[in-house]
Amino acid sequence: MFFFQEGFTYRNFLLDVLTIFFFVVWFWLIITVASDLFRRHDVSGWVKAIWVIGWIVFPFIFMLAYLIWHGRGMAERNLQRAQQARDELRSVVGFSIADEIEKLGRLKQAGSISDAEFARLRARLVQ
């Protein structure tokens, strides 16, 4: 209550900003972790229900536990989803590796890119 007696001060403003920041980070974590949990196909519905009940009863402990135990898996699943989205976009747009290599060849002939850049970009496309 001491802070409220002072009125509007710089310290109160900083505390408000810090509080809002932590709420935003907390909600972002909840959304990120919950979306990862519900997108997983390797976990049964009962395990998902236990995680959700744990988040309701002990939110900080269960959120940190999920991030510690499944953090690497979250990153791998996000990478797979991004790769899948990129492949779907390429199929819709009509991306062709041969067309891109031809464009790189023209850039090399025009002198826009060096031989090393051409080789690096070509290797990246072929992967």
DSSP file (Angstrom, degrees, kcal/mol; ACC not computed):
  #  RESIDUE AA STRUCTURE BP1 BP2  ACC     N-H-->O    O-->H-N    N-H-->O    O-->H-N    TCO  KAPPA ALPHA  PHI   PSI    X-CA   Y-CA   Z-CA
    1    1 A M     >        0   0    0      0, 0.0     4,-1.2     0, 0.0     3,-0.3   0.000 360.0 360.0 360.0 -18.4    0.0    0.0    0.0
    2    2 A F  H  >  +     0   0    0      1,-0.2     4,-0.7     2,-0.2     3,-0.4   0.884 360.0  52.1 -59.2 -39.8    3.0    2.3    0.4
    3    3 A F  H >> S+     0   0    0      1,-0.2     3,-0.6     2,-0.2     4,-0.5   0.852 105.5  54.8 -67.4 -33.3    3.3    2.8   -3.3
    4    4 A F  H 34 S+     0   0    0     -3,-0.3     3,-0.5     1,-0.2    -1,-0.2   0.762 100.0  60.5 -72.9 -23.7   -0.3    3.8   -3.7
    5    5 A Q  H 3< S+     0   0    0     -4,-1.2    -1,-0.2    -3,-0.4    -2,-0.2   0.741  96.5  61.8 -73.9 -22.2    0.0    6.5   -1.1
    6    6 A E  H << S-     0   0    0     -4,-0.7     2,-0.3    -3,-0.6    -1,-0.2   0.756  95.5-147.2 -76.0 -23.6    2.6    8.3   -3.2
    7    7 A G     <  -     0   0    0     -4,-0.5     2,-0.9    -3,-0.5    -1,-0.3  -0.650  57.9  -6.4  89.7-151.7    0.4    8.9   -6.2
    8    8 A F  S    S+     0   0    0     -2,-0.3     2,-0.3     4,-0.1    -4,-0.0  -0.723  81.5 154.1 -86.7 108.3    1.7    8.9   -9.7
    9    9 A T     >  -     0   0    0     -2,-0.9     4,-2.2    -6,-0.1     5,-0.1  -0.805  57.5-107.0-126.7 169.8    5.5    8.6   -9.6
   10   10 A Y  H  > S+     0   0    0     -2,-0.3     4,-2.5     1,-0.2     5,-0.2   0.882 119.7  53.6 -63.9 -38.7    8.2    7.3  -11.8
   11   11 A R  H  > S+     0   0    0      2,-0.2     4,-2.3     1,-0.2    -1,-0.2   0.915 109.2  47.8 -64.6 -43.1    8.7    4.3   -9.6
   12   12 A N  H  > S+     0   0    0      2,-0.2     4,-2.3     1,-0.2    -1,-0.2   0.898 110.7  52.3 -63.9 -39.7    5.0    3.4   -9.7
   13   13 A F  H  X S+     0   0    0     -4,-2.2     4,-2.5     2,-0.2    -2,-0.2   0.931 109.8  48.3 -61.7 -45.1    5.1    3.8  -13.5
   14   14 A L  H  X S+     0   0    0     -4,-2.5     4,-2.6     1,-0.2    -2,-0.2   0.892 110.8  51.1 -63.5 -39.8    8.0    1.4  -13.8
   15   15 A L  H  X S+     0   0    0     -4,-2.3     4,-2.4     2,-0.2    -1,-0.2   0.894 110.4  49.5 -64.4 -38.8    6.4   -1.1  -11.6
   16   16 A D  H  X S+     0   0    0     -4,-2.3     4,-2.6     2,-0.2    -2,-0.2   0.922 112.1  47.6 -64.2 -44.4    3.2   -0.9  -13.7
   17   17 A V  H  X S+     0   0    0     -4,-2.5     4,-2.4     2,-0.2    -2,-0.2   0.917 113.0  48.7 -63.3 -43.1    5.2   -1.4  -16.9
   18   18 A L  H  X S+     0   0    0     -4,-2.6     4,-2.4     2,-0.2    -2,-0.2   0.900 111.3  50.3 -63.9 -41.4    7.1   -4.3  -15.4
   19   19 A T  H  X S+     0   0    0     -4,-2.4     4,-2.1     2,-0.2    -2,-0.2   0.925 111.1  47.9 -63.4 -45.1    3.9   -5.9  -14.3
   20   20 A I  H  X S+     0   0    0     -4,-2.6     4,-2.4     1,-0.2    -2,-0.2   0.902 110.3  53.4 -62.7 -40.4    2.3   -5.6  -17.7
   21   21 A F  H  X S+     0   0    0     -4,-2.4     4,-2.5     1,-0.2    -2,-0.2   0.931 109.1  47.9 -59.8 -46.7    5.4   -7.0  -19.3
   22   22 A F  H  X S+     0   0    0     -4,-2.4     4,-2.4     1,-0.2    -1,-0.2   0.864 110.7  51.9 -65.9 -35.3    5.3  -10.1  -17.0
   23   23 A F  H  X S+     0   0    0     -4,-2.1     4,-2.6     2,-0.2     5,-0.2   0.915 110.6  48.1 -64.8 -42.1    1.6  -10.6  -17.8
   24   24 A V  H  X S+     0   0    0     -4,-2.4     4,-2.3     2,-0.2    -2,-0.2   0.929 113.4  46.9 -64.0 -44.8    2.3  -10.5  -21.5
   25   25 A V  H  X S+     0   0    0     -4,-2.5     4,-2.4     2,-0.2    -2,-0.2   0.908 112.2  51.4 -63.0 -41.3    5.2  -12.9  -21.2
   26   26 A W  H  X S+     0   0    0     -4,-2.4     4,-2.4     2,-0.2    -2,-0.2   0.931 112.0  44.9 -62.9 -46.5    3.1  -15.2  -19.0
   27   27 A F  H  X S+     0   0    0     -4,-2.6     4,-2.4     2,-0.2    -1,-0.2   0.870 111.6  53.7 -67.0 -35.2    0.2  -15.3  -21.5
   28   28 A W  H  X S+     0   0    0     -4,-2.3     4,-2.6    -5,-0.2    -1,-0.2   0.921 109.9  48.0 -63.3 -43.1    2.5  -15.8  -24.4
   29   29 A L  H  X S+     0   0    0     -4,-2.4     4,-2.9     2,-0.2     5,-0.3   0.915 110.6  51.4 -62.9 -43.1    4.1  -18.8  -22.6
   30   30 A I  H  X S+     0   0    0     -4,-2.4     4,-2.5     1,-0.2     5,-0.3   0.937 113.4  44.2 -59.9 -46.7    0.6  -20.2  -21.8
   31   31 A I  H  X S+     0   0    0     -4,-2.4     4,-2.3     2,-0.2    -2,-0.2   0.914 115.8  47.6 -65.9 -42.8   -0.4  -19.9  -25.5
   32   32 A T  H  X S+     0   0    0     -4,-2.6     4,-1.9    -5,-0.2    -2,-0.2   0.942 116.9  41.1 -64.5 -48.8    2.9  -21.3  -26.8
   33   33 A V  H  X S+     0   0    0     -4,-2.9     4,-2.6     2,-0.2    -2,-0.2   0.909 116.0  49.3 -69.8 -41.8    3.0  -24.3  -24.5
   34   34 A A  H  X S+     0   0    0     -4,-2.5     4,-2.6    -5,-0.3     5,-0.2   0.908 111.2  49.7 -64.7 -40.9   -0.7  -25.1  -24.7
   35   35 A S  H  X S+     0   0    0     -4,-2.3     4,-1.2    -5,-0.3    -1,-0.2   0.889 112.0  49.0 -65.8 -36.7   -0.6  -25.0  -28.5
   36   36 A D  H  X S+     0   0    0     -4,-1.9     4,-0.8    -5,-0.2     3,-0.3   0.930 112.2  48.5 -65.7 -44.0    2.4  -27.3  -28.6
   37   37 A L  H >< S+     0   0    0     -4,-2.6     3,-0.7     1,-0.2    -2,-0.2   0.924 113.4  45.4 -62.5 -45.1    0.8  -29.7  -26.2
   38   38 A F  H 3< S+     0   0    0     -4,-2.6    -1,-0.2     1,-0.2    -2,-0.2   0.673 109.8  55.1 -78.1 -15.2   -2.5  -29.9  -28.1
   39   39 A R  H 3< S+     0   0    0     -4,-1.2    -1,-0.2    -3,-0.3    -2,-0.2   0.616  85.5 105.5 -86.3 -13.4   -0.8  -30.2  -31.5
   40   40 A R    <<  -     0   0    0     -4,-0.8     3,-0.1    -3,-0.7    -3,-0.0  -0.436  46.8-173.6 -71.2 138.5    1.2  -33.3  -30.3
   41   41 A H  S    S+     0   0    0     -2,-0.1    -1,-0.1     1,-0.1    -4,-0.0   0.509  78.1  67.6-104.8 -10.2    0.1  -36.6  -31.7
   42   42 A D  S    S+     0   0    0      2,-0.1     2,-0.4     0, 0.0    -1,-0.1   0.413  89.1  75.3 -91.7   2.1    2.5  -38.7  -29.5
   43   43 A V  S    S-     0   0    0     -6,-0.2     2,-0.0    -3,-0.1     0, 0.0  -0.943  79.5-126.4-117.8 135.3    0.7  -37.8  -26.2
   44   44 A S     >  -     0   0    0     -2,-0.4     4,-1.8     1,-0.1     5,-0.1  -0.228  25.5-109.3 -74.2 167.4   -2.6  -39.3  -25.2
   45   45 A G  H  > S+     0   0    0      1,-0.2     4,-2.3     2,-0.2     5,-0.1   0.832 117.4  56.9 -65.4 -33.5   -5.6  -37.3  -24.1
   46   46 A W  H  > S+     0   0    0      2,-0.2     4,-2.1     1,-0.2    -1,-0.2   0.900 106.5  48.3 -66.5 -40.5   -5.2  -38.3  -20.5
   47   47 A V  H  > S+     0   0    0      2,-0.2     4,-2.3     1,-0.2    -1,-0.2   0.898 111.1  51.2 -66.6 -39.5   -1.7  -37.0  -20.3
   48   48 A K  H  X S+     0   0    0     -4,-1.8     4,-2.3     1,-0.2    -2,-0.2   0.908 109.3  50.7 -62.6 -41.1   -2.8  -33.7  -21.9
   49   49 A A  H  X S+     0   0    0     -4,-2.3     4,-2.6     2,-0.2    -2,-0.2   0.888 108.7  51.8 -64.2 -38.8   -5.6  -33.5  -19.3
   50   50 A I  H  X S+     0   0    0     -4,-2.1     4,-2.5     2,-0.2    -2,-0.2   0.916 109.6  49.5 -64.3 -42.6   -3.1  -34.0  -16.5
   51   51 A W  H  X S+     0   0    0     -4,-2.3     4,-2.3     2,-0.2    -2,-0.2   0.926 112.0  48.2 -61.1 -43.8   -0.8  -31.3  -17.9
   52   52 A V  H  X S+     0   0    0     -4,-2.3     4,-1.8     2,-0.2    -2,-0.2   0.921 111.7  48.8 -65.2 -43.3   -3.8  -28.9  -18.1
   53   53 A I  H  X S+     0   0    0     -4,-2.6     4,-2.6     1,-0.2     5,-0.2   0.907 111.0  51.7 -61.7 -40.3   -4.9  -29.7  -14.6
   54   54 A G  H  X S+     0   0    0     -4,-2.5     4,-2.7     1,-0.2     8,-0.3   0.886 107.2  52.5 -62.3 -38.7   -1.4  -29.2  -13.4
   55   55 A W  H  < S+     0   0    0     -4,-2.3    -1,-0.2     1,-0.2    -2,-0.2   0.849 112.3  46.1 -66.1 -32.6   -1.2  -25.8  -15.1
   56   56 A I  H  < S+     0   0    0     -4,-1.8    -2,-0.2     2,-0.2    -1,-0.2   0.911 120.9  36.3 -75.1 -41.9   -4.4  -24.8  -13.3
   57   57 A V  H  < S+     0   0    0     -4,-2.6    -2,-0.2     1,-0.2    -3,-0.2   0.951 139.0  11.9 -78.4 -51.1   -3.4  -26.0   -9.9
   58   58 A F  S  X S+     0   0    0     -4,-2.7     4,-2.4    -5,-0.2     5,-0.3  -0.690  74.1 172.3-126.6  77.3    0.4  -25.2   -9.9
   59   59 A P  H  > S+     0   0    0      0, 0.0     4,-2.1     0, 0.0     5,-0.2   0.887  74.5  43.5 -61.4 -45.3    0.8  -22.9  -13.0
   60   60 A F  H  > S+     0   0    0      2,-0.2     4,-2.4     1,-0.2     5,-0.2   0.931 116.4  46.3 -68.2 -44.2    4.4  -21.8  -12.5
   61   61 A I  H  > S+     0   0    0      1,-0.2     4,-2.4     2,-0.2    -1,-0.2   0.940 116.8  42.8 -64.9 -47.6    5.8  -25.2  -11.6
   62   62 A F  H  X S+     0   0    0     -4,-2.4     4,-2.3    -8,-0.3    -1,-0.2   0.848 113.2  52.7 -71.0 -32.7    4.0  -27.1  -14.3
   63   63 A M  H  X S+     0   0    0     -4,-2.1     4,-2.2    -5,-0.3    -1,-0.2   0.944 113.6  43.0 -66.3 -46.4    4.8  -24.4  -17.0
   64   64 A L  H  X S+     0   0    0     -4,-2.4     4,-2.4    -5,-0.2    -2,-0.2   0.886 112.9  53.5 -66.0 -38.0    8.5  -24.6  -16.1
   65   65 A A  H  X S+     0   0    0     -4,-2.4     4,-2.8    -5,-0.2     5,-0.3   0.921 109.6  47.8 -62.8 -43.4    8.4  -28.4  -15.9
   66   66 A Y  H  X S+     0   0    0     -4,-2.3     4,-2.7     1,-0.2    -2,-0.2   0.924 112.6  48.8 -63.4 -43.3    6.9  -28.6  -19.4
   67   67 A L  H  X S+     0   0    0     -4,-2.2     4,-0.9     1,-0.2    -1,-0.2   0.883 114.7  45.3 -64.6 -37.4    9.5  -26.2  -20.8
   68   68 A I  H  < S+     0   0    0     -4,-2.4     4,-0.3     2,-0.2    -2,-0.2   0.941 121.2  36.3 -71.3 -47.1   12.4  -28.0  -19.2
   69   69 A W  H  < S+     0   0    0     -4,-2.8     4,-0.2    -5,-0.2    -2,-0.2   0.839 132.7  25.2 -77.7 -33.0   11.2  -31.5  -20.2
   70   70 A H  H  X S+     0   0    0     -4,-2.7     4,-2.3    -5,-0.3    -1,-0.2   0.233  87.5 105.6-118.3  13.4    9.7  -30.8  -23.6
   71   71 A G  H  X S+     0   0    0     -4,-0.9     4,-2.0     2,-0.2     5,-0.1   0.913  84.3  46.4 -61.8 -44.8   11.6  -27.6  -24.7
   72   72 A R  H  > S+     0   0    0     -4,-0.3     4,-2.3     1,-0.2    -1,-0.2   0.908 112.8  50.3 -65.3 -41.0   13.8  -29.4  -27.2
   73   73 A G  H  > S+     0   0    0      1,-0.2     4,-2.7     2,-0.2    -1,-0.2   0.869 107.2  55.1 -64.1 -36.1   10.8  -31.3  -28.6
   74   74 A M  H  X S+     0   0    0     -4,-2.3     4,-2.4     2,-0.2    -1,-0.2   0.928 108.8  47.6 -60.9 -44.7    9.0  -28.0  -28.9
   75   75 A A  H  X S+     0   0    0     -4,-2.0     4,-2.3     2,-0.2    -2,-0.2   0.913 112.7  48.3 -64.1 -42.6   11.8  -26.5  -31.0
   76   76 A E  H  X S+     0   0    0     -4,-2.3     4,-2.4     2,-0.2    -1,-0.2   0.912 112.0  48.8 -65.4 -41.9   12.0  -29.6  -33.3
   77   77 A R  H  X S+     0   0    0     -4,-2.7     4,-2.5     2,-0.2    -2,-0.2   0.893 111.2  50.4 -65.9 -38.3    8.2  -29.6  -33.8
   78   78 A N  H  X S+     0   0    0     -4,-2.4     4,-2.3     2,-0.2    -1,-0.2   0.905 110.7  49.7 -63.9 -40.6    8.2  -25.9  -34.6
   79   79 A L  H  X S+     0   0    0     -4,-2.3     4,-2.4     2,-0.2    -2,-0.2   0.908 111.2  48.7 -64.2 -42.1   11.0  -26.5  -37.1
   80   80 A Q  H  X S+     0   0    0     -4,-2.4     4,-2.6     2,-0.2    -2,-0.2   0.908 111.4  49.7 -64.3 -41.7    9.1  -29.3  -38.7
   81   81 A R  H  X S+     0   0    0     -4,-2.5     4,-2.5     2,-0.2    -2,-0.2   0.899 111.6  48.7 -63.9 -39.9    6.0  -27.2  -39.0
   82   82 A A  H  X S+     0   0    0     -4,-2.3     4,-2.4     2,-0.2    -2,-0.2   0.914 112.2  48.4 -65.9 -42.1    7.9  -24.3  -40.6
   83   83 A Q  H  X S+     0   0    0     -4,-2.4     4,-2.5     2,-0.2    -2,-0.2   0.912 112.2  49.3 -63.9 -42.1    9.5  -26.7  -43.1
   84   84 A Q  H  X S+     0   0    0     -4,-2.6     4,-2.4     2,-0.2    -2,-0.2   0.910 111.5  48.5 -63.9 -42.2    6.1  -28.2  -43.9
   85   85 A A  H  X S+     0   0    0     -4,-2.5     4,-2.4     2,-0.2    -2,-0.2   0.901 111.6  50.4 -64.3 -40.1    4.6  -24.8  -44.4
   86   86 A R  H  X S+     0   0    0     -4,-2.4     4,-2.4     2,-0.2    -2,-0.2   0.911 111.1  48.4 -63.9 -42.4    7.6  -23.8  -46.6
   87   87 A D  H  X S+     0   0    0     -4,-2.5     4,-2.1     2,-0.2    -2,-0.2   0.894 111.5  49.8 -65.4 -39.5    7.2  -26.9  -48.7
   88   88 A E  H  X S+     0   0    0     -4,-2.4     4,-2.0     2,-0.2    -2,-0.2   0.907 111.1  49.5 -65.0 -40.6    3.4  -26.3  -49.1
   89   89 A L  H  X S+     0   0    0     -4,-2.4     4,-2.9     1,-0.2     5,-0.3   0.912 109.9  51.3 -63.8 -41.8    4.0  -22.7  -50.1
   90   90 A R  H  X>S+     0   0    0     -4,-2.4     5,-2.2     1,-0.2     4,-2.0   0.890 110.1  49.1 -62.7 -38.3    6.6  -23.9  -52.7
   91   91 A S  H  <5S+     0   0    0     -4,-2.1    -1,-0.2     3,-0.2    -2,-0.2   0.867 114.7  44.7 -70.1 -34.3    4.2  -26.4  -54.1
   92   92 A V  H  <5S+     0   0    0     -4,-2.0    -2,-0.2     1,-0.2    -1,-0.2   0.918 118.0  42.4 -73.6 -43.6    1.4  -23.8  -54.4
   93   93 A V  H  <5S-     0   0    0     -4,-2.9    -2,-0.2    -5,-0.2    -3,-0.2   0.790 111.3-118.1 -75.2 -28.0    3.6  -21.0  -55.8
   94   94 A G  T  <5 -     0   0    0     -4,-2.0     2,-0.2    -5,-0.3    -3,-0.2   0.805  41.2-176.7  93.0  34.3    5.4  -23.4  -58.2
   95   95 A F      < -     0   0    0     -5,-2.2     2,-0.5    -6,-0.2    -1,-0.2  -0.464   3.1-169.0 -66.1 129.9    8.9  -23.0  -56.9
   96   96 A S     >  -     0   0    0     -2,-0.2     4,-2.0     1,-0.1     5,-0.2  -0.989  22.8-150.7-125.8 128.9   11.4  -24.9  -58.9
   97   97 A I  H  > S+     0   0    0     -2,-0.5     4,-2.5     1,-0.2     5,-0.2   0.880 100.7  56.2 -63.5 -37.1   14.9  -25.5  -57.8
   98   98 A A  H  > S+     0   0    0      1,-0.2     4,-2.1     2,-0.2    -1,-0.2   0.902 106.6  49.7 -62.5 -40.3   16.0  -25.7  -61.5
   99   99 A D  H  > S+     0   0    0      1,-0.2     4,-2.2     2,-0.2    -1,-0.2   0.906 111.1  49.2 -63.7 -41.6   14.5  -22.2  -62.1
  100  100 A E  H  X S+     0   0    0     -4,-2.0     4,-2.4     2,-0.2    -2,-0.2   0.893 110.0  50.2 -66.8 -39.1   16.3  -20.8  -59.1
  101  101 A I  H  X S+     0   0    0     -4,-2.5     4,-2.3     2,-0.2    -1,-0.2   0.884 109.7  52.2 -65.9 -37.1   19.7  -22.3  -60.2
  102  102 A E  H  X S+     0   0    0     -4,-2.1     4,-2.0     2,-0.2    -2,-0.2   0.907 109.1  49.5 -63.6 -41.7   19.1  -20.8  -63.7
  103  103 A K  H  X S+     0   0    0     -4,-2.2     4,-2.2     1,-0.2    -2,-0.2   0.907 110.1  50.9 -63.0 -41.6   18.5  -17.4  -62.1
  104  104 A L  H  X S+     0   0    0     -4,-2.4     4,-2.3     1,-0.2    -2,-0.2   0.895 107.6  53.8 -62.4 -39.0   21.7  -17.8  -60.0
  105  105 A G  H  X S+     0   0    0     -4,-2.3     4,-2.4     1,-0.2    -1,-0.2   0.898 108.3  48.9 -61.7 -40.6   23.6  -18.7  -63.2
  106  106 A R  H  X S+     0   0    0     -4,-2.0     4,-2.1     2,-0.2    -1,-0.2   0.893 110.5  50.8 -66.0 -38.8   22.4  -15.5  -64.8
  107  107 A L  H  X>S+     0   0    0     -4,-2.2     5,-2.1     2,-0.2     6,-1.0   0.888 110.9  49.5 -64.2 -38.0   23.4  -13.4  -61.8
  108  108 A K  H ><5S+     0   0    0     -4,-2.3     3,-0.7     1,-0.2    -2,-0.2   0.919 111.1  48.5 -66.7 -43.2   26.9  -15.1  -61.9
  109  109 A Q  H 3<5S+     0   0    0     -4,-2.4    -2,-0.2     1,-0.2    -1,-0.2   0.859 110.0  52.3 -64.9 -34.7   27.2  -14.3  -65.6
  110  110 A A  H 3<5S-     0   0    0     -4,-2.1    -1,-0.2    -5,-0.2    -2,-0.2   0.638 115.3-118.6 -75.8 -13.0   26.2  -10.7  -65.0
  111  111 A G  T <<5S+     0   0    0     -3,-0.7    -3,-0.2    -4,-0.7    -2,-0.1   0.594  79.3 123.7  87.1  10.4   28.8  -10.4  -62.3
  112  112 A S  S   <S+     0   0    0     -5,-2.1     2,-0.3    -6,-0.2    -4,-0.2   0.828  76.8  29.0 -73.3 -31.4   26.3   -9.7  -59.5
  113  113 A I  S    S-     0   0    0     -6,-1.0    -2,-0.2    -9,-0.1    -1,-0.1  -0.934  83.3-121.2-128.1 154.2   27.5  -12.6  -57.5
  114  114 A S     >  -     0   0    0     -2,-0.3     4,-2.4     1,-0.1     5,-0.1  -0.289  32.2-102.6 -85.2 173.6   30.9  -14.3  -57.2
  115  115 A D  H  > S+     0   0    0      2,-0.2     4,-2.6     1,-0.2     5,-0.2   0.887 122.7  51.6 -63.7 -39.2   31.7  -17.9  -57.9
  116  116 A A  H  > S+     0   0    0      2,-0.2     4,-2.4     1,-0.2    -1,-0.2   0.915 110.6  47.5 -65.5 -42.4   31.9  -18.7  -54.1
  117  117 A E  H  > S+     0   0    0      2,-0.2     4,-2.8     1,-0.2     5,-0.3   0.904 111.6  51.6 -64.2 -40.3   28.5  -17.1  -53.6
  118  118 A F  H  X S+     0   0    0     -4,-2.4     4,-2.5     1,-0.2     5,-0.2   0.935 111.6  46.4 -60.4 -46.8   27.1  -19.0  -56.5
  119  119 A A  H  X S+     0   0    0     -4,-2.6     4,-2.3     2,-0.2    -2,-0.2   0.901 113.9  47.9 -64.0 -41.1   28.4  -22.3  -55.1
  120  120 A R  H  X S+     0   0    0     -4,-2.4     4,-1.9     2,-0.2    -2,-0.2   0.938 115.1  44.2 -66.1 -46.5   27.1  -21.6  -51.6
  121  121 A L  H  X S+     0   0    0     -4,-2.8     4,-1.8     2,-0.2    -2,-0.2   0.865 113.4  51.3 -67.8 -35.9   23.6  -20.6  -52.8
  122  122 A R  H  X S+     0   0    0     -4,-2.5     4,-2.3    -5,-0.3    -1,-0.2   0.921 109.7  49.6 -66.5 -42.9   23.4  -23.5  -55.2
  123  123 A A  H  X S+     0   0    0     -4,-2.3     4,-1.4     1,-0.2    -2,-0.2   0.879 109.8  52.2 -63.2 -36.7   24.4  -26.0  -52.5
  124  124 A R  H  < S+     0   0    0     -4,-1.9    -1,-0.2     1,-0.2    -2,-0.2   0.866 110.9  47.3 -67.2 -35.9   21.7  -24.4  -50.2
  125  125 A L  H  < S+     0   0    0     -4,-1.8    -2,-0.2     1,-0.2    -1,-0.2   0.880 109.5  52.8 -71.3 -38.0   19.1  -24.9  -52.9
  126  126 A V  H  <        0   0    0     -4,-2.3    -1,-0.2     1,-0.3    -2,-0.2   0.786 360.0 360.0 -71.4 -27.0   20.0  -28.5  -53.6
  127  127 A Q     <        0   0    0     -4,-1.4    -1,-0.3    -5,-0.2    -2,-0.1   0.519 360.0 360.0 -60.8 360.0   19.8  -29.5  -50.0
